[in-house]
Amino acid sequence: MADKKIIKLVNFPKDLEGDDSMPVNSKNYITPIGHVRLMDEFLWLMNKARPEVTAMVSWAAGNGDRSENGDYIYGKKRLREIDRRIRFLTKRLDISEIVDPLVPRENVQQIFFGATVTFSNLKGEEKTVSIVGIDEIDTNKGYISWVSPVAQALTKAQQGDTVTLRTPNGIEELKILKVKYQKIPIQAFEAIN
């Protein structure tokens, strides 16, 4: 029997396939706003996008030869993309653990999921990051995943502590200057047509 070679014909964008960086058998920690965003996308796909594409595919199938029917071929491809994203969102939402950064904590100076942390390195460069869920990352706003190396180094430390971060360029010492728990604004889901 000859070796079978599977060829991926289409490179779907990462936002359709989802992120594979979720630790195995762990919960999907997410802020309430991030959860709403995922749910809004799921509902839009189920109630609007999928029915529209299904209707278009049905119409195109009635137009004759499917092998040369661009509407049918494109519609089936788009339907597969939508179904893949629905499966991904279903899995993510099923394992979601909503953590609200605004819920009062016993020790507000200790770093956990939802914390906004200001730290400096040995060069004195300050940086502020918010520890969010994997599906909420936005490096332009300083939102980092709770499984990222920086978040892992910061987690459980307290204001005033110095933590060690292992980077490709070597070991870096980070001095925690400020810890606060505040609302983390996450961009709402916007449907693309």
C-alpha positions as a Markdown table, in Angstrom:
| # | Residue | x | y | z |
|---|---|---|---|---|
| 1 | Met | 0.0 | 0.0 | 0.0 |
| 2 | Ala | 1.4 | 3.4 | -1.0 |
| 3 | Asp | 1.9 | 6.1 | 1.5 |
| 4 | Lys | -1.0 | 8.5 | 1.6 |
| 5 | Lys | -0.2 | 12.2 | 1.4 |
| 6 | Ile | -2.7 | 14.6 | 2.8 |
| 7 | Ile | -2.6 | 18.0 | 1.1 |
| 8 | Lys | -4.2 | 20.9 | 2.8 |
| 9 | Leu | -5.6 | 22.8 | -0.2 |
| 10 | Val | -6.6 | 25.9 | 1.7 |
| 11 | Asn | -4.7 | 27.7 | 4.4 |
| 12 | Phe | -7.5 | 29.0 | 6.6 |
| 13 | Pro | -6.8 | 32.1 | 8.6 |
| 14 | Lys | -5.9 | 31.5 | 12.3 |
| 15 | Asp | -9.1 | 33.2 | 13.4 |
| 16 | Leu | -11.1 | 30.5 | 11.6 |
| 17 | Glu | -9.2 | 27.6 | 12.9 |
| 18 | Gly | -8.6 | 28.9 | 16.4 |
| 19 | Asp | -5.6 | 28.9 | 18.6 |
| 20 | Asp | -4.0 | 25.6 | 19.5 |
| 21 | Ser | -2.1 | 27.0 | 22.5 |
| 22 | Met | -4.6 | 25.8 | 25.1 |
| 23 | Pro | -3.1 | 23.5 | 27.7 |
| 24 | Val | -4.4 | 20.0 | 27.5 |
| 25 | Asn | -7.2 | 19.1 | 29.9 |
| 26 | Ser | -7.4 | 22.7 | 31.3 |
| 27 | Lys | -10.2 | 25.1 | 31.6 |
| 28 | Asn | -10.6 | 28.0 | 29.2 |
| 29 | Tyr | -10.2 | 30.9 | 31.6 |
| 30 | Ile | -12.0 | 34.0 | 30.1 |
| 31 | Thr | -13.3 | 37.4 | 31.3 |
| 32 | Pro | -17.1 | 37.9 | 31.2 |
| 33 | Ile | -16.7 | 40.3 | 28.2 |
| 34 | Gly | -14.6 | 37.8 | 26.3 |
| 35 | His | -17.2 | 35.1 | 26.9 |
| 36 | Val | -19.9 | 37.4 | 25.6 |
| 37 | Arg | -17.8 | 38.0 | 22.5 |
| 38 | Leu | -17.3 | 34.3 | 21.8 |
| 39 | Met | -21.0 | 33.6 | 22.4 |
| 40 | Asp | -22.0 | 36.5 | 20.1 |
| 41 | Glu | -19.8 | 35.0 | 17.3 |
| 42 | Phe | -21.2 | 31.6 | 17.9 |
| 43 | Leu | -24.8 | 32.8 | 17.7 |
| 44 | Trp | -24.1 | 34.9 | 14.6 |
| 45 | Leu | -22.6 | 31.9 | 12.8 |
| 46 | Met | -25.5 | 29.6 | 13.8 |
| 47 | Asn | -28.4 | 32.0 | 13.2 |
| 48 | Lys | -27.2 | 34.2 | 10.4 |
| 49 | Ala | -24.1 | 33.2 | 8.5 |
| 50 | Arg | -24.7 | 29.4 | 8.3 |
| 51 | Pro | -28.4 | 29.7 | 7.2 |
| 52 | Glu | -27.4 | 32.3 | 4.5 |
| 53 | Val | -24.6 | 30.1 | 3.1 |
| 54 | Thr | -26.8 | 27.0 | 3.2 |
| 55 | Ala | -29.5 | 28.7 | 1.3 |
| 56 | Met | -27.0 | 29.9 | -1.3 |
| 57 | Val | -25.6 | 26.4 | -1.7 |
| 58 | Ser | -29.1 | 24.9 | -2.0 |
| 59 | Trp | -29.9 | 27.5 | -4.7 |
| 60 | Ala | -26.6 | 26.8 | -6.5 |
| 61 | Ala | -27.1 | 23.0 | -6.4 |
| 62 | Gly | -30.3 | 23.5 | -8.3 |
| 63 | Asn | -28.5 | 25.3 | -11.2 |
| 64 | Gly | -27.1 | 22.1 | -12.7 |
| 65 | Asp | -23.6 | 20.7 | -13.0 |
| 66 | Arg | -22.0 | 21.1 | -9.6 |
| 67 | Ser | -18.4 | 20.5 | -10.8 |
| 68 | Glu | -18.4 | 23.7 | -12.7 |
| 69 | Asn | -20.7 | 25.7 | -10.5 |
| 70 | Gly | -18.6 | 28.4 | -8.8 |
| 71 | Asp | -21.3 | 29.4 | -6.4 |
| 72 | Tyr | -21.8 | 25.8 | -5.3 |
| 73 | Ile | -18.1 | 25.1 | -4.9 |
| 74 | Tyr | -17.4 | 28.4 | -3.0 |
| 75 | Gly | -20.5 | 27.9 | -0.9 |
| 76 | Lys | -19.5 | 24.4 | 0.2 |
| 77 | Lys | -16.0 | 25.6 | 1.0 |
| 78 | Arg | -17.4 | 28.5 | 3.1 |
| 79 | Leu | -19.8 | 26.2 | 4.8 |
| 80 | Arg | -16.9 | 23.9 | 5.9 |
| 81 | Glu | -15.1 | 27.0 | 7.3 |
| 82 | Ile | -18.2 | 28.1 | 9.2 |
| 83 | Asp | -18.7 | 24.5 | 10.6 |
| 84 | Arg | -15.1 | 24.3 | 11.6 |
| 85 | Arg | -15.4 | 27.6 | 13.5 |
| 86 | Ile | -18.7 | 26.5 | 15.2 |
| 87 | Arg | -17.0 | 23.3 | 16.4 |
| 88 | Phe | -14.0 | 25.3 | 17.7 |
| 89 | Leu | -16.3 | 27.8 | 19.5 |
| 90 | Thr | -18.5 | 25.0 | 20.9 |
| 91 | Lys | -15.4 | 23.3 | 22.4 |
| 92 | Arg | -14.0 | 26.6 | 23.8 |
| 93 | Leu | -17.4 | 27.6 | 25.3 |
| 94 | Asp | -17.9 | 24.2 | 26.9 |
| 95 | Ile | -14.7 | 24.4 | 28.9 |
| 96 | Ser | -15.0 | 28.1 | 29.7 |
| 97 | Glu | -14.4 | 29.2 | 33.2 |
| 98 | Ile | -15.5 | 32.8 | 33.5 |
| 99 | Val | -13.3 | 34.9 | 35.9 |
| 100 | Asp | -14.4 | 38.5 | 36.6 |
| 101 | Pro | -11.4 | 40.7 | 37.4 |
| 102 | Leu | -13.8 | 43.0 | 39.3 |
| 103 | Val | -14.8 | 40.4 | 41.9 |
| 104 | Pro | -13.3 | 41.4 | 45.3 |
| 105 | Arg | -10.2 | 39.4 | 46.3 |
| 106 | Glu | -8.6 | 38.6 | 49.6 |
| 107 | Asn | -5.2 | 39.8 | 48.5 |
| 108 | Val | -5.4 | 42.5 | 45.7 |
| 109 | Gln | -1.7 | 42.7 | 45.5 |
| 110 | Gln | -1.2 | 39.1 | 44.4 |
| 111 | Ile | -1.3 | 38.4 | 40.6 |
| 112 | Phe | -3.8 | 36.0 | 39.2 |
| 113 | Phe | -6.0 | 35.8 | 36.0 |
| 114 | Gly | -7.5 | 39.2 | 35.3 |
| 115 | Ala | -4.8 | 41.3 | 36.9 |
| 116 | Thr | -3.4 | 44.4 | 35.3 |
| 117 | Val | 0.3 | 44.5 | 36.2 |
| 118 | Thr | 2.9 | 47.1 | 35.7 |
| 119 | Phe | 6.5 | 45.9 | 35.9 |
| 120 | Ser | 10.0 | 47.0 | 34.9 |
| 121 | Asn | 13.1 | 45.2 | 33.7 |
| 122 | Leu | 16.6 | 45.8 | 34.9 |
| 123 | Lys | 17.0 | 48.6 | 32.3 |
| 124 | Gly | 14.2 | 50.5 | 34.0 |
| 125 | Glu | 11.8 | 50.0 | 31.1 |
| 126 | Glu | 8.2 | 49.8 | 32.3 |
| 127 | Lys | 5.4 | 47.8 | 30.8 |
| 128 | Thr | 1.8 | 47.2 | 31.7 |
| 129 | Val | 0.0 | 44.0 | 30.8 |
| 130 | Ser | -3.4 | 42.5 | 31.6 |
| 131 | Ile | -3.7 | 38.8 | 32.0 |
| 132 | Val | -6.6 | 37.5 | 29.9 |
| 133 | Gly | -7.9 | 34.4 | 28.2 |
| 134 | Ile | -6.3 | 32.8 | 25.2 |
| 135 | Asp | -9.2 | 34.1 | 23.0 |
| 136 | Glu | -8.8 | 37.7 | 24.3 |
| 137 | Ile | -5.1 | 38.3 | 23.4 |
| 138 | Asp | -4.4 | 41.8 | 22.0 |
| 139 | Thr | -0.7 | 42.6 | 22.2 |
| 140 | Asn | -1.3 | 46.2 | 21.0 |
| 141 | Lys | -3.3 | 46.8 | 24.2 |
| 142 | Gly | -1.0 | 44.8 | 26.4 |
| 143 | Tyr | -3.5 | 41.8 | 26.8 |
| 144 | Ile | -1.5 | 38.7 | 27.3 |
| 145 | Ser | -2.7 | 35.1 | 27.7 |
| 146 | Trp | -2.6 | 33.5 | 31.1 |
| 147 | Val | -0.5 | 30.7 | 29.6 |
| 148 | Ser | 2.1 | 33.0 | 28.1 |
| 149 | Pro | 5.6 | 32.9 | 29.6 |
| 150 | Val | 5.3 | 36.5 | 31.0 |
| 151 | Ala | 1.9 | 35.7 | 32.7 |
| 152 | Gln | 3.3 | 32.4 | 34.0 |
| 153 | Ala | 6.3 | 34.3 | 35.5 |
| 154 | Leu | 4.0 | 36.9 | 37.1 |
| 155 | Thr | 1.3 | 34.6 | 38.4 |
| 156 | Lys | 1.2 | 34.3 | 42.2 |
| 157 | Ala | 3.8 | 37.0 | 42.7 |
| 158 | Gln | 2.9 | 40.2 | 44.5 |
| 159 | Gln | 3.5 | 43.9 | 44.2 |
| 160 | Gly | 7.1 | 44.6 | 45.1 |
| 161 | Asp | 8.3 | 41.1 | 44.2 |
| 162 | Thr | 11.0 | 40.4 | 41.5 |
| 163 | Val | 10.3 | 37.4 | 39.2 |
| 164 | Thr | 12.5 | 35.6 | 36.7 |
| 165 | Leu | 11.4 | 35.3 | 33.1 |
| 166 | Arg | 13.2 | 32.9 | 30.8 |
| 167 | Thr | 13.4 | 34.4 | 27.2 |
| 168 | Pro | 15.1 | 33.3 | 24.0 |
| 169 | Asn | 17.7 | 36.0 | 24.8 |
| 170 | Gly | 18.4 | 34.7 | 28.3 |
| 171 | Ile | 17.0 | 35.3 | 31.8 |
| 172 | Glu | 15.3 | 38.6 | 32.6 |
| 173 | Glu | 14.4 | 39.9 | 36.0 |
| 174 | Leu | 11.1 | 41.7 | 36.3 |
| 175 | Lys | 10.2 | 44.0 | 39.2 |
| 176 | Ile | 6.5 | 44.2 | 39.9 |
| 177 | Leu | 5.6 | 47.8 | 40.5 |
| 178 | Lys | 1.8 | 47.8 | 40.6 |
| 179 | Val | -1.1 | 45.2 | 40.6 |
| 180 | Lys | -4.7 | 46.2 | 40.1 |
| 181 | Tyr | -7.9 | 44.4 | 39.2 |
| 182 | Gln | -10.0 | 46.5 | 36.9 |
| 183 | Lys | -12.4 | 46.2 | 34.0 |
| 184 | Ile | -10.5 | 45.0 | 30.9 |
| 185 | Pro | -12.3 | 46.3 | 27.8 |
| 186 | Ile | -12.4 | 43.6 | 25.1 |
| 187 | Gln | -13.6 | 44.6 | 21.6 |
| 188 | Ala | -17.1 | 43.3 | 20.8 |
| 189 | Phe | -17.6 | 40.7 | 18.1 |
| 190 | Glu | -18.2 | 42.3 | 14.7 |
| 191 | Ala | -19.8 | 40.2 | 11.9 |
| 192 | Ile | -18.0 | 40.2 | 8.6 |
| 193 | Asn | -20.1 | 39.8 | 5.5 |
